[in-house]
């Protein structure tokens, strides 16, 4: 019912920036309360940020002040602006919609070198 496609990953040096995008396709009523998660090698997937249906946002403490989540409803696209990147931000980044039981994208790799 829903397909999510993440783009924008890549390799940057510490202190650099990247902007991730997640475009959603499918039933509009399933696309809401969109979030970003990440998973580093050998670690569990962890929450990064969420933007709720009312526009409110929440961030993990580890990214607060450096990452900004936003969305363009007209384009069905979720964004994650990542500034001040650190090597510990290296991970596969996934977007998720909480609607209709939840759907995940395949992920996009972010690598930050020191």
C-alpha positions, 0 to 999 in steps of 0.5 A: 500500500505504501512505498518509501524511497530514501535518497541523499545519503553519501560520504562526507567529512566531519563537520559537513552536511547532508540532506536526506529525502524520503518520498512516499508513494501509495495511499495518502491516508497511510502517510502521516507521522513520518520519522527517521531512524538509523542503524550503525553496523553492529548496533540496533536501529535507533530513533532519530526524529519524527514529525507528527501530523500536527507538525510538531517535531521530536529529536533524539538527544544525540542529534538535537540542534544539528538535524532538522526534520521537515516535510513537503506535503505537496510532494509527499516528501520528508526531509532530514537536514543534517549539519555538523555531522560527526563520525558517530552519525555514520549509519544506514538511515531509514524513513518510516510512516506510522500509518496503516501499521507502519512502512519502512524505506530500504534506507540510504547510507551516510558515512562521516569520516574524521 
